[in-house]
Amino acid sequence: MLVFIARRLFVSVWVFLVATVVVFFLATNIRDPLADARQLPDQARASKIAEITERMHLDDPALVRYFRWLGDLLTGNFGKDREGQKVNAALDHALSATLQLIIGATVIAIVVGITIGVISALRQYTALDQSVTFVAFVCFSLPLFWVGTLLKQFLALDFNDWLADPEISPLFIGGISLITGLGCGALVVGDRRTRWAVFGITTVAMVALLIALSASEWFADPGLGPIVIALTAVGGALGFTALVSGLEWKPPLQAALIAAALGVVASLALDPVLDDPQLITLLGLAVLTALICGAVGWFLGGELYRRSAIPAAVFTGLFTGAVIFTDRMFQSFADYSDSVGGRPISTIGAETPNYEGTFWETGLDSFGHLALPTLALVLISLATYTRYTRASMLEVMNQDFVRTARAKGLGERAVITRHVLRNGLIPITTLVAYDIGTIIGGAVVTEQVFGWSAMGSLLFKGIEEGDPMPIMAFFVVSGGAIVVFNTIADLAYAFLDPRIRLS
């Protein structure tokens, strides 16, 4: 393994080095950096040209400029741009803005896309599968700039106006309830009568819920409350236990339920701490939650069930913590909305200028600015992951070793999770690694539509000014990310498929 990693990195470094040569020479010839200076009046033209020439070393050959840049890069210095500003500062700002923009969208697209793809494959040629296929193709075909414009109009401007009087119309209640009922009915495995029963129950329950939320004006001042938190935590315990152990009414479920109960009790006991916490405090609580829940699973699981009880308890504890986090965020929504003039969903920028508030209010401010660009990126990326996962799962499900596993009496859940899903994720790993590596280079169109100053803006600035320094900084980060994540993908293959030998 170590030999493979060393060889892979050695080859990647040389490929990356050659790529920097090519990109640098292209960047130096993309545009005349003195074009703007030549348009100045006679008395200022000569001095400005001389200033830019000296700053960018335009009198030196391109090869000499490249080796000067390479020497600075080895010390962590990306040089100065055409205006004399340090590129490192601009890169730090652009990279942090890009990571803030893409991390949430990428994680949501990967997790939700793979989940929908797996369900679609398991329900091949059903109404659910055909609906997912249709929606995936529609989302995949949508232009990103058009999606962004529609989201700004209907999910920002109209939604902000609606929050002033959050009353849900009967037509909207009926439409959402029918869609929810159809989705739940399609997910259920059973005969037609069972599906119709689930459809009816879910639709009626959703109608009642939306009417109650509308009458109480919940959307203007949202919150979950202890009862909803407790019920959600119990539901999470049941779900995670079913995922890791097939819902055995034994130690795994007991450990998960105890983890849920501890989370609810802790949320009440830590009320003063959670009033206006620091990020490091929440991270520390998350680590402590994982340790305590892991210990609960270890003690209750025993030697026989410990392997499933520990993850069931840990996942339940972290999930309960996430529900509590969401509730605290909801409780601050009314104050935050008032502080920004009743416009909590922003259409431009990464933050409200000079905004000051509690931890929860600043979090809501970041979420309000991230909501639209994140949703736009998710809609486009979700279709790709859904279709690739479905195709990969169907291919693996028809393999001989899957039929052999079923013939030996292995349970369907074990066949799907241990054999089909694990082997089906191999091509998805390549796609994920490539997407993460390339998207760090910036979601250029999204940045332009929603007014984000990130990696795409850094690249555009270098191109417009004919300045190779910002372009090379962009390439080093984005190209380096592609190299790193593709190497990680190669290592992940060995974990997903033991037949792959890295030597």
C-alpha positions in Angstrom: 0.0 0.0 0.0 2.8 2.5 0.9 4.6 1.6 -2.3 1.5 2.3 -4.3 0.9 5.7 -2.5 4.5 6.8 -3.0 4.4 5.8 -6.7 1.1 7.4 -7.3 2.2 10.7 -5.6 5.5 10.7 -7.5 3.7 10.4 -10.9 1.1 13.0 -9.9 3.7 15.5 -8.8 5.4 15.4 -12.2 2.1 15.5 -14.1 1.1 18.5 -12.0 4.4 20.2 -12.6 4.1 19.9 -16.4 0.6 21.2 -16.2 1.8 24.3 -14.4 4.2 25.0 -17.2 1.5 24.8 -19.8 -1.0 26.9 -17.8 1.6 29.5 -17.0 2.6 30.0 -20.6 -1.1 30.2 -21.7 -1.8 32.7 -18.9 1.0 35.0 -19.9 -0.4 35.2 -23.5 -4.1 35.3 -22.7 -4.3 39.1 -22.8 -2.1 42.2 -22.9 -1.7 43.3 -19.2 -0.8 46.8 -20.5 -4.0 47.3 -22.5 -5.6 49.5 -19.9 -2.5 51.5 -19.3 -2.1 52.3 -23.0 -5.6 54.0 -22.9 -4.4 56.6 -20.3 -3.5 60.2 -21.2 0.0 60.8 -22.5 1.3 62.3 -19.2 0.2 59.2 -17.1 0.7 56.5 -19.7 4.4 56.0 -19.6 4.6 56.0 -15.8 1.8 53.5 -15.5 3.3 51.2 -18.2 6.6 51.3 -16.4 5.0 50.6 -13.1 3.1 47.5 -14.3 6.1 46.3 -16.3 8.4 46.4 -13.3 5.8 44.8 -11.0 5.0 41.9 -13.3 8.6 41.6 -14.7 7.3 41.9 -18.2 10.9 42.6 -19.5 11.9 39.1 -18.5 11.3 36.1 -20.8 8.3 33.9 -19.9 10.5 31.0 -18.8 12.4 33.2 -16.3 9.1 34.5 -14.9 7.9 30.9 -14.6 10.9 29.8 -12.5 10.6 32.9 -10.4 6.9 32.0 -9.7 7.8 28.4 -9.0 10.5 29.4 -6.5 8.0 31.6 -4.7 5.4 28.8 -4.7 7.8 26.4 -3.0 7.8 28.9 -0.1 4.0 29.3 0.0 4.1 32.6 -1.8 1.8 33.1 -4.8 3.3 36.5 -5.6 1.5 39.8 -6.2 -1.1 40.7 -8.8 -1.2 43.4 -11.4 -2.2 46.0 -8.8 0.5 45.0 -6.3 -1.8 43.2 -3.9 -0.7 39.9 -2.4 -2.4 37.0 -4.2 -2.3 34.9 -0.9 -4.8 37.2 0.7 -7.2 37.1 -2.2 -6.8 33.3 -2.5 -7.6 32.8 1.2 -10.8 34.8 0.9 -11.8 33.1 -2.4 -11.1 29.6 -1.1 -12.9 30.0 2.1 -16.0 31.5 0.3 -15.9 28.6 -2.2 -15.7 25.9 0.5 -18.5 27.6 2.4 -20.6 27.5 -0.8 -19.9 24.0 -2.0 -19.4 21.8 1.0 -23.0 21.7 2.0 -24.3 21.4 -1.5 -21.8 18.6 -2.4 -22.5 16.5 0.8 -26.3 16.9 0.3 -26.1 16.0 -3.4 -23.9 12.9 -2.7 -25.9 11.5 0.2 -29.4 12.2 -1.1 -28.5 11.3 -4.7 -27.0 7.9 -3.8 -29.9 7.2 -1.5 -32.5 8.0 -4.1 -30.5 6.0 -6.7 -30.4 2.9 -4.4 -34.2 3.1 -3.7 -34.9 3.6 -7.4 -32.8 0.6 -8.4 -34.6 -1.6 -5.8 -38.0 -0.4 -7.2 -37.0 -0.9 -10.8 -39.8 0.0 -13.4 -42.2 1.0 -10.6 -44.0 4.3 -10.6 -41.4 5.6 -8.1 -38.6 4.6 -10.4 -40.1 6.2 -13.5 -40.9 9.4 -11.5 -37.3 9.6 -10.2 -36.0 9.0 -13.7 -38.2 11.8 -15.2 -37.3 14.3 -12.4 -33.6 13.5 -12.7 -33.5 14.1 -16.4 -35.4 17.4 -16.0 -33.0 18.6 -13.3 -30.0 17.5 -15.3 -31.2 19.5 -18.3 -31.9 22.8 -16.5 -29.5 25.6 -17.1 -27.9 26.7 -13.8 -28.3 30.4 -14.4 -32.0 30.0 -15.2 -32.6 27.8 -12.0 -30.8 30.5 -10.0 -33.0 33.2 -11.3 -36.2 31.3 -10.6 -35.1 30.5 -7.1 -34.3 34.1 -6.4 -37.8 35.1 -7.5 -40.0 32.4 -6.0 -37.9 31.1 -3.0 -36.5 34.4 -1.9 -38.6 37.4 -2.9 -42.0 35.7 -2.8 -41.2 33.6 0.3 -39.9 36.7 2.2 -43.2 38.5 1.3 -45.2 35.5 2.4 -43.5 35.4 5.8 -45.2 38.7 6.6 -48.5 36.8 6.7 -47.6 33.1 6.7 -51.0 31.6 5.8 -50.9 28.4 3.6 -53.5 28.3 0.8 -55.8 25.3 0.5 -54.5 24.6 -3.0 -50.9 24.4 -1.7 -51.9 22.2 1.2 -53.7 19.8 -1.2 -50.8 19.7 -3.6 -48.1 19.1 -1.1 -50.2 16.5 0.7 -50.9 14.6 -2.5 -47.2 14.6 -3.5 -46.1 13.4 0.0 -48.8 10.7 0.0 -47.8 9.5 -3.4 -44.1 9.4 -2.5 -44.7 7.4 0.8 -47.1 5.0 -1.0 -44.5 4.3 -3.7 -41.8 3.6 -1.1 -43.8 1.0 0.7 -43.2 -2.7 -0.2 -46.5 -4.5 -0.4 -49.7 -5.1 -2.3 -51.9 -2.4 -3.8 -54.2 -2.3 -0.8 -51.2 -1.6 1.5 -49.9 1.2 -0.7 -53.3 2.9 -1.0 -53.7 2.7 2.8 -50.3 4.3 3.3 -51.1 6.9 0.7 -54.4 7.8 2.4 -53.0 8.0 5.9 -50.0 10.0 4.9 -52.1 12.5 2.8 -54.6 13.1 5.7 -51.8 13.4 8.2 -50.0 16.0 6.0 -53.2 18.0 5.5 -53.8 18.1 9.3 -50.1 19.1 9.9 -50.1 21.9 7.3 -53.4 23.3 8.6 -52.1 23.3 12.1 -48.9 25.0 11.1 -50.8 27.6 9.1 -53.3 28.4 11.9 -50.5 28.8 14.5 -48.3 30.9 12.2 -45.5 28.5 13.0 -43.4 29.7 10.0 -43.2 33.2 11.5 -41.8 31.9 14.8 -40.8 28.3 14.3 -39.7 25.8 16.9 -39.8 22.0 17.7 -40.3 21.8 21.4 -39.3 18.9 23.8 -42.1 16.5 22.6 -41.2 16.8 18.9 -37.5 16.4 19.8 -38.2 13.3 21.8 -40.4 11.7 19.1 -37.9 12.5 16.4 -35.1 11.1 18.5 -37.0 7.8 19.0 -37.7 7.7 15.3 -34.0 8.2 14.6 -33.2 5.3 17.1 -35.6 3.0 15.2 -34.2 4.0 11.8 -30.5 3.7 12.7 -31.1 0.4 14.4 -32.9 -0.9 11.3 -30.0 0.3 9.2 -27.2 -1.3 11.1 -28.8 -4.4 12.6 -32.1 -5.1 10.9 -34.2 -3.8 13.9 -33.5 -6.5 16.3 -35.4 -5.9 19.6 -32.3 -6.5 21.6 -29.2 -4.6 22.7 -28.7 -2.5 19.5 -32.2 -1.0 19.8 -31.9 -0.6 23.6 -28.6 1.3 23.2 -30.1 3.5 20.5 -33.1 4.4 22.6 -30.9 5.1 25.7 -28.7 7.4 23.5 -31.9 9.2 22.3 -33.1 9.6 25.9 -29.7 10.9 27.1 -29.7 13.5 24.2 -33.1 14.8 25.2 -32.2 15.0 28.9 -28.9 16.7 28.0 -30.7 19.4 25.9 -32.7 20.4 29.0 -29.7 20.3 31.3 -27.4 22.3 29.0 -30.0 25.0 28.3 -27.7 27.8 29.7 -24.7 26.6 27.7 -26.7 26.4 24.5 -28.1 30.0 24.9 -25.3 31.6 23.0 -22.5 29.0 22.5 -19.2 29.1 20.7 -18.5 26.7 17.8 -15.8 25.0 19.7 -18.3 24.3 22.5 -20.7 22.6 20.0 -17.8 20.5 18.5 -16.8 19.5 22.0 -20.3 18.4 22.8 -20.5 16.4 19.6 -17.3 14.5 20.4 -18.5 13.9 24.0 -21.8 12.6 22.6 -20.1 10.2 20.4 -17.9 8.9 23.2 -20.8 8.5 25.7 -23.1 6.8 23.1 -20.2 4.6 22.0 -19.7 3.5 25.6 -23.4 2.8 26.0 -23.4 0.6 22.9 -20.2 -1.1 24.1 -21.7 -2.1 27.5 -25.2 -3.0 26.3 -24.1 -4.8 23.1 -21.9 -7.4 24.7 -19.7 -9.6 22.6 -22.5 -10.7 20.4 -24.2 -7.4 19.5 -21.4 -4.9 20.2 -20.5 -4.4 16.5 -24.1 -3.1 15.7 -25.0 -1.6 19.0 -22.1 0.9 19.0 -22.9 2.6 15.6 -26.6 2.5 16.3 -26.1 4.4 19.6 -23.5 6.8 18.2 -25.6 7.7 15.1 -28.7 8.1 17.2 -26.9 10.4 19.7 -25.4 12.6 16.9 -28.8 12.7 15.1 -30.5 13.8 18.3 -27.9 16.5 18.8 -28.6 17.7 15.2 -32.3 17.9 16.0 -31.6 19.9 19.1 -29.3 22.2 17.1 -32.1 22.7 14.6 -34.6 23.6 17.3 -32.2 26.2 18.8 -31.8 27.7 15.4 -35.5 27.8 14.9 -36.0 29.6 18.2 -33.9 32.5 17.0 -35.6 32.8 13.6 -38.1 35.5 14.6 -35.4 37.8 16.2 -33.2 37.3 13.2 -36.0 38.0 10.7 -36.8 41.2 12.5 -33.2 42.3 12.5 -32.9 42.0 8.7 -36.2 43.7 7.9 -38.2 40.5 7.4 -36.0 39.3 4.5 -34.3 36.2 6.0 -33.7 34.6 2.6 -31.0 36.6 0.8 -30.6 36.8 -3.0 -27.0 38.0 -3.2 -23.7 37.9 -1.3 -22.2 35.6 1.3 -23.3 37.6 4.4 -25.2 40.6 5.6 -22.6 43.5 5.8 -21.7 44.5 9.4 -24.3 42.1 10.9 -23.8 41.3 14.6 -25.9 38.8 16.6 -25.8 35.7 18.7 -24.3 32.4 17.5 -27.7 31.2 16.3 -28.6 34.5 14.6 -25.3 34.6 12.7 -25.8 31.0 11.8 -29.2 31.9 10.3 -27.6 34.7 8.4 -25.1 32.3 6.8 -27.9 29.8 6.1 -30.0 32.5 4.5 -27.3 33.5 2.1 -26.3 29.8 1.4 -29.9 28.5 0.9 -30.4 29.5 -2.8 -27.0 28.8 -4.3 -26.8 25.5 -2.4 -30.3 24.4 -3.6 -29.3 25.4 -7.2 -26.1 23.3 -7.1 -28.0 20.4 -5.4 -30.7 20.3 -8.1 -28.1 20.0 -10.9 -25.7 17.5 -9.1 -28.5 15.4 -7.6 -29.6 14.0 -11.0 -26.1 12.8 -11.9 -25.6 10.9 -8.6 -29.1 9.4 -8.8 -28.7 8.1 -12.3 -25.1 6.7 -11.9 -26.1 5.0 -8.6 -29.2 3.4 -10.1 -27.3 2.1 -13.2 -24.4 0.8 -11.0 -26.7 -0.9 -8.6 -28.7 -2.6 -11.4 -25.5 -3.9 -13.0 -24.2 -5.4 -9.7 -27.6 -6.9 -8.8 -27.5 -9.1 -11.9 -24.0 -10.5 -11.1 -23.6 -14.2 -10.2 -22.2 -13.6 -6.7 -25.4 -11.7 -5.7 -27.5 -14.6 -6.8 -25.2 -17.0 -5.0 -25.5 -14.9 -1.8 -29.3 -15.1 -2.0 -29.2 -18.8 -2.7 -27.1 -19.4 0.4 -29.9 -17.9 2.5 -28.3 -14.5 3.2 -30.9 -11.9 4.2 -32.0 -9.3 1.6 -30.7 -6.5 3.7 -27.3 -8.1 4.1 -27.2 -8.8 0.3 -28.0 -5.2 -0.6 -25.7 -3.5 2.0 -22.7 -5.9 2.1 -22.5 -7.0 -1.6 -24.6 -4.9 -4.0 -24.1 -1.4 -2.5 -20.5 -1.9 -1.7 -19.6 -3.0 -5.2 -22.0 -0.5 -6.8 -20.2 2.4 -5.1 -16.9 1.7 -7.0 -17.8 3.8 -10.1 -19.5 6.4 -7.9 -16.3 6.8 -6.0 -14.6 8.0 -9.2 -17.4 10.4 -9.9 -17.4 11.8 -6.3 -13.6 12.3 -6.3 -13.6 14.1 -9.7 -16.6 16.3 -8.7 -15.1 17.3 -5.4 -11.8 18.1 -7.0 -13.2 20.2 -9.8 -15.8 22.0 -7.8 -13.2 23.4 -5.4 -12.1 25.4 -8.5 -15.3 27.3 -8.0 -18.9 27.1 -9.0 -18.4 29.9 -11.5 -21.9 30.4 -12.8 -23.5 30.1 -9.4 -21.0 32.7 -8.1 -22.0 35.1 -10.8 -25.8 34.6 -10.3 -25.7 35.0 -6.6 -23.0 37.6 -6.2 -20.4 35.4 -4.5 -16.7 36.5 -4.6 -15.0 33.2 -4.6 -12.6 31.1 -6.7 -14.4 31.8 -10.0 -14.1 35.5 -9.4 -10.4 35.1 -8.8 -10.0 33.3 -12.1 -12.1 35.9 -14.0 -10.0 38.7 -12.5 -6.8 37.2 -13.8 -8.2 36.6 -17.3 -9.7 40.1 -17.6 -6.4 41.8 -16.5 -4.1 39.4 -18.3 -2.4 38.7 -15.0 -1.0 35.1 -14.6 -0.6 35.3 -10.8 -4.4 34.9 -9.9 -4.8 32.3 -12.7 -1.9 30.2 -11.3 -3.2 30.5 -7.8 -6.5 29.2 -9.0 -4.9 26.4 -10.9 -2.6 25.3 -8.0 -5.6 24.9 -5.7 -8.1 23.4 -8.1 -5.5 21.2 -9.9 -4.0 20.1 -6.6 -7.4 19.1 -5.3 -8.1 17.0 -8.4 -4.8 15.1 -7.9 -5.4 14.6 -4.2 -9.0 13.4 -4.4 -8.2 11.0 -7.3 -5.5 9.5 -5.2 -8.0 9.1 -2.4 -10.4 7.4 -4.8 -7.7 4.9 -5.8 -7.2 4.0 -2.2 -11.0 3.8 -1.6 -11.2 1.1 -4.3 -9.3 -1.3 -2.2 -11.7 -0.9 0.7 -14.8 -1.3 -1.4 -13.5 -4.3 -3.4 -10.9 -6.6 -1.8 -10.1 -8.0 -5.2 -8.4 -4.8 -6.1 -4.7 -5.1 -5.1 -2.6 -2.0 -4.7 1.0 -3.1 -5.0 
